[in-house]
Amino acid sequence: MTDKPDNIVLDLLRAIHGDIAEVKTGLVELKERFGNLESQYASMSRRLDRMAGDIERIKKRLDMVEA
């Protein structure tokens, strides 16, 4: 009779273990995707900064900026 409760507990622990493994896998995937987004954001930010500098130089050449 004691085997039955032990089996239930073991079954529950195995189920929990499987769920945790799925959560870990999902977390790894989310971290990878977030890393990709960070890289893309950094790249876009650098390009926007360069464009802002280019626009300022164009304004200066066209005398559109007050000294």
C-alpha positions in Angstrom: 0.0 0.0 0.0 2.9 2.4 0.5 4.0 1.9 -3.1 1.0 3.7 -4.4 1.6 7.1 -2.7 5.3 6.9 -3.6 4.4 6.4 -7.3 2.0 9.3 -7.3 4.7 11.6 -5.8 7.2 10.3 -8.3 4.8 10.8 -11.1 4.1 14.4 -10.0 7.8 15.1 -9.6 8.5 13.8 -13.1 5.7 16.0 -14.5 7.1 19.0 -12.7 10.6 18.2 -14.0 9.3 18.0 -17.5 7.5 21.4 -17.1 10.6 23.0 -15.8 12.6 21.7 -18.7 10.1 23.2 -21.1 10.3 26.6 -19.3 14.1 26.5 -19.5 14.0 25.8 -23.2 11.6 28.6 -23.7 13.8 31.0 -21.7 16.8 30.2 -23.8 14.8 30.9 -27.0 13.6 34.2 -25.5 17.1 35.2 -24.6 18.3 34.5 -28.1 15.5 36.6 -29.6 16.1 39.4 -27.2 19.8 39.4 -28.0 18.9 39.7 -31.7 16.6 42.6 -31.0 19.3 44.4 -29.0 21.7 44.0 -31.9 19.2 45.4 -34.4 18.4 48.3 -32.2 22.1 49.2 -31.7 22.6 49.1 -35.5 19.7 51.3 -36.2 20.7 53.7 -33.4 24.2 54.1 -35.0 22.7 54.7 -38.4 20.3 57.4 -37.0 23.2 59.1 -35.3 25.2 59.2 -38.5 22.2 60.5 -40.4 21.7 63.3 -37.8 25.3 64.3 -38.3 24.9 64.3 -42.1 21.8 66.4 -41.9 23.6 69.0 -39.7 26.4 69.2 -42.2 23.9 69.7 -45.1 22.2 72.5 -43.1 25.5 74.2 -42.5 26.4 74.1 -46.2 23.1 75.5 -47.2 23.4 78.2 -44.5 20.2 76.9 -42.8 21.8 76.9 -39.3 22.3 80.0 -37.3 25.8 80.4 -36.0 
